[in-house]
Amino acid sequence: MIPITYTTWPKVGKERKEELWQYVMAHFVVDPKSRKQTIQSIGTKWRNVKHTLYRDYIETQKNDPEEKKILLNPPLKYPFLKKEDWKLFVSQRTSKQWEETSKKAKKVRAHHKYNHHLSRKGYARLTTEIMQETGLEEEEIDRAMLWKRARELN
């Protein structure tokens, strides 16, 4: 429903996001209070699809002239991709500007020393878990304890 030609999620217009929300409301039972979280989740998944497309189809073939011919058509696995959108996406992802942005992001990511290992649990369920294990009240659990526990390898 959202073309891959948008460079970032914030560039997707409010009208498009409202259409997405209306679609979700029509097809799922969702609390209207969760609108922001739902739209953010859709944005994350949209970005992940774009990354997968780049990783699996563009990154491996962009430097080989013979392989580059394959990039003229969208992958058969994704029949919803329009040919013109695919061409624009490939040109965006092979541009110098995108390469520089990607290098910059990889450099920043390389500095991360302490990755959390909560997966889908989140801090709320971690807090509940600590309360059950220790008998502490929620107010007694400080942020430092949560931060350390979130980064422990289990």
C-alpha positions in Angstrom: 0.0 0.0 0.0 3.0 2.3 0.4 5.4 2.4 -2.5 9.1 1.6 -1.9 10.0 4.9 -3.7 9.6 7.0 -0.6 13.0 7.5 0.9 12.0 7.6 4.5 8.8 6.9 6.6 8.3 10.6 7.6 8.1 11.5 3.9 5.0 9.3 3.6 2.1 11.8 3.7 -0.5 12.0 6.5 -3.2 11.1 4.1 -1.5 7.8 3.2 -1.0 7.0 6.9 -4.7 7.7 7.5 -5.6 5.3 4.7 -3.5 2.7 6.4 -5.1 3.3 9.7 -8.6 3.0 8.2 -7.6 -0.3 6.5 -6.3 -1.7 9.8 -9.5 -0.6 11.6 -11.6 -2.2 8.9 -9.8 -5.6 9.0 -8.7 -5.9 12.6 -10.0 -5.3 16.1 -7.7 -2.5 17.3 -8.0 -0.1 20.2 -8.2 3.4 18.6 -5.7 4.5 21.3 -3.0 2.4 19.7 -3.1 4.4 16.4 0.4 5.9 16.8 2.0 2.5 17.8 0.3 0.8 14.9 1.4 3.3 12.3 4.9 3.2 13.7 4.9 -0.6 13.5 3.8 -0.4 9.9 6.6 2.0 9.2 9.1 -0.3 10.7 7.9 -3.3 8.7 7.9 -1.1 5.5 11.5 -0.2 6.2 12.5 -3.8 6.9 11.0 -4.9 3.5 13.0 -2.2 1.8 16.2 -3.4 3.5 15.5 -7.0 2.6 15.0 -6.0 -1.1 18.3 -4.1 -1.0 20.2 -6.8 0.8 18.9 -9.8 -1.3 18.6 -8.2 -4.8 20.6 -5.0 -5.1 23.6 -5.2 -2.8 24.9 -8.5 -4.2 24.5 -7.4 -7.9 25.2 -3.7 -8.0 28.9 -4.0 -8.8 28.8 -6.7 -11.4 27.8 -5.4 -14.9 26.4 -8.8 -15.9 24.3 -9.2 -12.8 23.2 -5.5 -13.0 20.9 -6.5 -15.9 18.8 -8.5 -13.5 18.0 -5.3 -11.6 15.9 -4.0 -14.5 12.9 -6.0 -13.4 11.5 -6.4 -9.9 12.0 -9.8 -8.2 9.3 -12.3 -9.1 8.9 -13.1 -5.5 7.3 -9.7 -5.0 4.5 -9.4 -7.6 3.1 -6.2 -6.0 6.2 -4.2 -7.0 5.6 -2.0 -10.1 8.4 -1.9 -12.6 8.8 1.9 -12.5 8.8 1.9 -8.7 11.5 -0.8 -8.8 13.7 1.1 -11.2 13.4 4.2 -9.0 14.2 2.2 -5.9 17.3 0.6 -7.5 18.5 4.0 -8.7 18.0 5.4 -5.2 19.9 2.6 -3.6 22.8 2.7 -6.0 23.3 6.5 -5.7 26.4 8.0 -4.1 24.2 9.9 -1.6 22.6 6.7 -0.4 26.0 5.0 -0.1 27.3 7.9 2.0 24.2 7.7 4.3 24.6 4.0 4.6 28.2 4.2 5.5 27.5 6.9 8.1 24.7 4.7 9.7 27.0 1.7 9.8 29.7 3.7 11.5 27.3 4.9 14.1 25.9 1.4 14.6 29.5 0.0 15.1 29.8 2.2 18.2 27.0 0.4 20.0 28.5 -1.6 22.8 25.5 -2.6 24.9 22.7 -4.1 22.9 19.6 -5.1 24.7 18.4 -8.6 24.6 14.7 -8.2 25.5 13.4 -9.2 22.1 9.6 -8.8 22.2 9.4 -8.8 26.0 10.0 -5.1 26.5 10.7 -3.1 29.7 7.2 -3.5 31.0 7.3 -7.3 31.1 10.9 -7.2 32.4 9.7 -5.0 35.3 6.9 -7.5 36.0 9.5 -10.4 35.9 11.8 -8.6 38.3 8.9 -7.9 40.7 8.0 -11.6 40.7 11.6 -12.7 41.2 12.5 -10.3 44.0 9.3 -9.2 45.6 10.1 -5.6 45.0 7.4 -3.0 44.2 7.5 -1.3 40.8 8.6 2.0 42.4 11.6 0.3 44.0 13.0 -0.9 40.7 15.3 1.7 39.3 16.2 2.4 35.7 19.8 1.2 36.2 18.6 -2.2 37.2 16.3 -2.4 34.2 19.1 -1.3 31.9 21.5 -3.9 33.2 19.0 -6.7 33.0 18.0 -5.8 29.5 21.5 -6.2 28.3 22.3 -9.5 30.0 22.7 -12.6 27.8 20.4 -15.3 28.9 
